[in-house]
């Protein structure tokens, strides 16, 4: 297995998942601080208060990356470090942390790739409605512009929003992520404002940044597969694909929302209308209007309803040309038609093959097909980077002082092989970032799930590279295996 010359090998993290030091150097509260400190929201009552203490250990962490032969490092900037209250003037101490980080990355010949939004919205903006409030997109533009000005010299590659699907739907509709709402109209609105924020940041980027700098977005996609070959299940998979993939990729690359999903949300009463807005949430009633999904969807089809959140010019901003797509891929989703389900008239079925420690099915084959489909339907030859791919495993530090994770090595190898197949089939895939460099705060799962190629002993904050880290170093060295 050989990758093309220049294929970029990296690892990824996110601010709230690793930094800790949540009250240091003027950092403001984020929605994840608030959420994690709300009893019952995160497994084990875990919070990001200390995390991997990367805020103090960043220098050694960069040295570790260099030891592992990483060529690139994808990290995220904590919005509340730069804007503790969500607006105003940038907090210099927050900026300095990332300046030092970027400098050291360069000193160790590691290419920094910065993500602007990996879910840590300043709580002050949540008080005003968060992403359900259109105004938040403009606050994001201000933050993005400040980050470009302050850090743009050292960072060539920028991702605007990480996984808007999670931020909007896990956060506002399904209640599993901050801010923990169960309000479908708010979620649909939030999804649009996240995309708008992306578009506004891209515009700021083009105004402020010179040639040789690149901006894109990071989307998580699943392979939505039908439970059977029958037509109803195929239609169910198509709806899930609409919910998860097309709702974000169509606006960015085609400049429009998918009609079938607009019709779906309209029929469900989730497209427009009142939202609860602030934290606290309300019962998850809003999609119930959908009743028997398929029928209503079909009935509402043809001619797209106009959502009240869509303003003239929005789609042009959202679909402005970008320089790459970041893809986060973890698993596939098996979809079965179920007219009694309030959730798009479908149910998702349990995995049919081996799973990770999170019960996510290990489905490398789907990655190849997904990449091919992304290029054909959306990116049309634009560079694609896998910005995240990896597996939670029940890793243990053994008495020999090592962490043996053959399951993760197999996972990474099989997914990289699938990525290689996609390249051989003509997909313009330019690089791969393993999720994650370090074990870290895995959102609602807390510290119970370990994704790192480096083990973190949270009691001592010792970093112990797992077998997979040594394997990955070899792969990078040989550009394959
Ligand atoms: C993705 C997130 C990332 C990490 C992985 C496992 O959805 O972007 O922060 O939690 O899942």
Boltz pocket constraint, residues with backbone or C-beta under 6 A from the ligand:
constraints:
  - pocket:
      binder: B
      contacts: [[A, 14], [A, 17], [A, 162], [A, 163], [A, 166], [A, 220], [A, 328], [A, 388], [A, 435], [A, 441], [A, 442], [A, 443], [A, 451]]
      max_distance: 6.0
